[in-house]
Amino acid sequence: MQISVKTSARTQMIDITSQVQTCVKESGIKNGLVHVFSMHTTAAVTINENADPAVEADILNTINKMVPWDDHFKHMEGNSAAHIKVSLFGPSEIIPLENGSLVLGTWQGIYFCEFDGPRNRQVNIKIISD
Ligand code: ZN
């Protein structure tokens, strides 16, 4: 299964938890593991707090300071910062599935992380039954 994500900024975190849960419902699988995979070299997937939007802002501010957009990179496309951020975050997450629900903590959400937007993106969802 695939989720489409339309991003609207160069750097952005988008909560895709409800879309992943919809894929789980459509699959009919109740127990197993859910693999959420970004099919891109400049966009990642991570799990973090989805209660206070300030957390997203702080993560993005910090990662943008850690990896500045211009730093005399060699990659001709000019988006090495995005490639580096994806390797720091990773392209995927695995979430346990129990009784038809994602096993996430109270404050956890699944985020699609855009690092070279705005673009139309695809996230692959693979559900492995117990
Ligand atoms: Zn590139």
Residues whose N, C-alpha, C, O or C-beta is under 5 A from the ligand:
A	BS01	ZN	E77 N79
